[in-house]
Amino acid sequence: MAEYPRERQVTLALSGASGAPYALALLQCLVKAGIQVHLLVSGAARVVLATEQGEQWPGKPEALAAWLAERFGADPGQIRAYGKEEWFSPVASGSGAPKRMVICPCSMGTVAAIASGASDNLIERAADVVIKEKGQLILVPRESPLSEIHLENLLKLARMGVTIMPAAPGFYHQPQSIADLVDFMVARILDHLGLDQALVQRWGYGGPES
């Protein structure tokens, strides 16, 4: 099993907001880019996956990691999954956690918990670790309309250096399918992670606006 340096590791968490297609496409791209993915999936995220994708993911972390590795063609150990209270996992400590984390999709409940430092489950704790270690945390929230509570929590996190990237795809690349809209958001996430992407042509490079 290959050892991955921390700069080639990303924590990917799925919480209970709508947007399962974004998470699946992002996971596929991270694997393809040779990134080791530390995967966290909330119970509500499993409900969303079943509702939006018709998928029932294995419940045990080891089985889930193996199932996803086969699905996405990952190398042995490239995808590591953890339970919601697996406090001895690498993502629970600043000495072992990746410096980069994406929560996609991110529910407003998760936003609120992170903003308050609740750390009641491993997703919240992992996010807390990234913030305290001055790493890169990207949240992909999906809610509409946004209440004052939502906005205050998001602003609080943004002021801490968290990147708030709402699931709001653009249309200037003339999408022809839902997959094109998904690719737009995933491309923006990859950009912020510093990973090359060929999903969407960058603004000003070819296309009708050039």
C-alpha positions as CSV (number, residue, x, y, z in Angstrom):
1,M,0.0,0.0,0.0
2,A,1.5,3.3,-1.1
3,E,2.3,6.1,1.4
4,Y,0.9,9.4,0.4
5,P,2.6,12.7,1.5
6,R,0.2,15.1,3.3
7,E,0.2,17.4,0.3
8,R,-1.3,14.6,-1.8
9,Q,-4.2,14.0,0.7
10,V,-7.6,15.6,1.0
11,T,-10.4,15.0,3.4
12,L,-13.8,14.9,1.7
13,A,-16.9,15.0,3.8
14,L,-20.5,14.6,2.6
15,S,-23.2,16.0,4.8
16,G,-27.0,16.2,4.4
17,A,-27.6,19.0,1.9
18,S,-28.8,18.3,-1.6
19,G,-25.9,17.9,-4.1
20,A,-24.8,14.3,-4.1
21,P,-23.8,14.4,-7.8
22,Y,-21.2,17.1,-6.9
23,A,-19.6,14.8,-4.3
24,L,-19.5,11.8,-6.6
25,A,-17.9,13.8,-9.4
26,L,-15.4,15.4,-7.1
27,L,-14.4,12.0,-5.6
28,Q,-13.8,10.6,-9.0
29,C,-11.6,13.6,-10.0
30,L,-9.6,13.4,-6.8
31,V,-8.9,9.7,-7.3
32,K,-7.9,10.3,-10.9
33,A,-5.5,13.0,-9.8
34,G,-3.7,10.6,-7.5
35,I,-5.0,12.2,-4.3
36,Q,-5.6,10.0,-1.2
37,V,-9.1,10.7,0.0
38,H,-10.1,10.5,3.6
39,L,-13.9,10.1,3.3
40,L,-16.5,11.0,5.9
41,V,-20.2,10.4,5.2
42,S,-23.0,11.5,7.6
43,G,-26.2,9.6,8.1
44,A,-28.2,12.4,6.4
45,A,-25.8,12.3,3.4
46,R,-26.7,8.6,3.0
47,V,-30.3,9.6,2.8
48,V,-29.5,12.2,0.1
49,L,-27.5,9.7,-1.9
50,A,-30.4,7.3,-1.8
51,T,-32.9,10.0,-2.8
52,E,-30.9,11.7,-5.5
53,Q,-28.8,8.9,-6.9
54,G,-30.7,5.8,-5.9
55,E,-27.6,4.5,-4.2
56,Q,-27.3,2.5,-0.9
57,W,-23.7,2.8,0.2
58,P,-22.1,0.1,2.5
59,G,-22.4,1.0,6.1
60,K,-19.1,-0.2,7.4
61,P,-16.2,2.1,6.6
62,E,-13.9,-0.7,5.4
63,A,-16.6,-2.0,3.1
64,L,-17.4,1.4,1.8
65,A,-13.7,2.2,1.0
66,A,-13.4,-1.1,-0.9
67,W,-16.6,-0.6,-2.8
68,L,-15.7,3.0,-3.8
69,A,-12.2,2.0,-4.7
70,E,-13.5,-0.6,-7.1
71,R,-16.1,1.8,-8.5
72,F,-13.6,4.6,-9.2
73,G,-10.5,2.5,-10.0
74,A,-8.6,3.7,-6.9
75,D,-5.3,2.2,-5.8
76,P,-5.2,0.2,-2.6
77,G,-5.5,2.5,0.3
78,Q,-6.2,5.6,-1.8
79,I,-9.7,5.9,-0.4
80,R,-10.0,5.6,3.4
81,A,-13.4,5.9,5.0
82,Y,-14.2,6.5,8.7
83,G,-17.2,6.2,11.0
84,K,-18.8,9.3,12.5
85,E,-17.2,8.7,15.9
86,E,-13.8,7.3,14.9
87,W,-11.9,9.6,17.1
88,F,-8.6,7.8,16.5
89,S,-8.6,8.4,12.8
90,P,-6.0,10.7,11.3
91,V,-8.5,13.5,10.5
92,A,-9.3,13.9,14.2
93,S,-5.8,15.3,15.1
94,G,-3.7,18.1,13.8
95,S,-0.7,15.8,13.8
96,G,-2.2,13.5,11.2
97,A,-5.0,15.3,9.4
98,P,-4.6,16.4,5.8
99,K,-4.2,20.2,5.4
100,R,-7.0,20.4,2.9
101,M,-10.7,19.5,3.5
102,V,-13.8,19.9,1.4
103,I,-17.4,19.4,2.7
104,C,-19.5,18.8,-0.4
105,P,-22.4,19.1,-0.1
106,C,-22.5,21.0,3.2
107,S,-25.7,21.3,5.1
108,M,-26.5,24.5,7.1
109,G,-26.6,22.3,10.3
110,T,-23.0,21.4,9.6
111,V,-22.1,25.0,8.9
112,A,-23.7,26.0,12.2
113,A,-21.8,23.2,14.1
114,I,-18.5,24.1,12.6
115,A,-19.0,27.9,13.3
116,S,-19.8,27.1,17.0
117,G,-16.9,24.6,17.4
118,A,-19.3,21.8,18.4
119,S,-17.2,18.9,17.2
120,D,-20.0,16.4,18.0
121,N,-19.0,14.0,15.2
122,L,-16.0,13.4,13.0
123,I,-17.0,15.7,10.2
124,E,-17.2,18.6,12.6
125,R,-14.0,17.6,14.4
126,A,-12.1,17.3,11.2
127,A,-13.2,20.7,10.1
128,D,-12.3,22.2,13.5
129,V,-8.8,20.6,13.1
130,V,-8.3,22.1,9.7
131,I,-9.3,25.6,10.9
132,K,-7.1,25.4,14.0
133,E,-4.1,24.1,12.0
134,K,-4.5,27.0,9.5
135,G,-5.3,24.6,6.7
136,Q,-7.7,25.0,3.8
137,L,-11.3,24.3,4.4
138,I,-13.8,24.6,1.5
139,L,-17.6,24.4,2.2
140,V,-20.1,23.8,-0.6
141,P,-23.4,24.8,1.0
142,R,-26.7,24.3,-0.8
143,E,-29.7,26.0,0.7
144,S,-32.3,28.6,-0.6
145,P,-33.3,31.0,0.6
146,L,-30.6,31.8,3.2
147,S,-31.8,33.0,6.6
148,E,-30.0,35.5,8.7
149,I,-28.7,32.6,10.8
150,H,-27.2,30.9,7.8
151,L,-25.6,34.2,6.6
152,E,-24.1,35.0,10.0
153,N,-22.6,31.5,10.3
154,L,-21.1,31.6,6.8
155,L,-19.7,35.1,7.4
156,K,-18.2,34.0,10.7
157,L,-16.4,31.1,8.9
158,A,-15.4,33.2,6.0
159,R,-13.7,35.6,8.4
160,M,-11.7,32.7,9.7
161,G,-10.4,32.0,6.2
162,V,-12.8,29.3,5.3
163,T,-13.7,29.3,1.5
164,I,-17.5,29.4,1.1
165,M,-18.3,28.1,-2.4
166,P,-22.1,27.7,-2.8
167,A,-23.4,25.1,-5.2
168,A,-24.3,27.8,-7.7
169,P,-23.0,26.8,-11.2
170,G,-22.6,29.4,-13.9
171,F,-24.0,29.3,-17.4
172,Y,-21.5,31.2,-19.4
173,H,-19.9,28.0,-20.6
174,Q,-23.3,27.1,-22.2
175,P,-24.0,23.8,-20.4
176,Q,-25.9,21.2,-22.3
177,S,-26.6,18.8,-19.5
178,I,-26.9,18.4,-15.7
179,A,-23.4,16.8,-15.9
180,D,-22.0,20.1,-17.4
181,L,-23.4,22.0,-14.4
182,V,-21.9,19.5,-12.0
183,D,-18.6,19.8,-13.8
184,F,-18.6,23.6,-13.4
185,M,-18.7,23.4,-9.6
186,V,-16.3,20.5,-9.4
187,A,-13.8,22.4,-11.6
188,R,-14.0,25.4,-9.3
189,I,-13.3,23.2,-6.2
190,L,-10.3,21.6,-8.0
191,D,-9.0,25.1,-8.9
192,H,-9.1,26.1,-5.2
193,L,-7.3,22.9,-4.2
194,G,-4.6,23.7,-6.7
195,L,-5.3,20.6,-8.8
196,D,-5.3,20.7,-12.6
197,Q,-8.7,20.2,-14.2
198,A,-10.0,19.8,-17.8
199,L,-13.7,19.7,-17.0
200,V,-14.5,23.3,-17.9
201,Q,-12.5,25.7,-20.1
202,R,-11.2,28.7,-18.2
203,W,-12.7,32.1,-18.8
204,G,-10.8,33.9,-21.6
205,Y,-9.2,30.8,-23.1
206,G,-11.1,29.8,-26.2
207,G,-14.9,29.8,-26.5
208,P,-17.2,32.5,-27.8
209,E,-16.0,35.2,-25.4
210,S,-12.4,35.1,-26.8
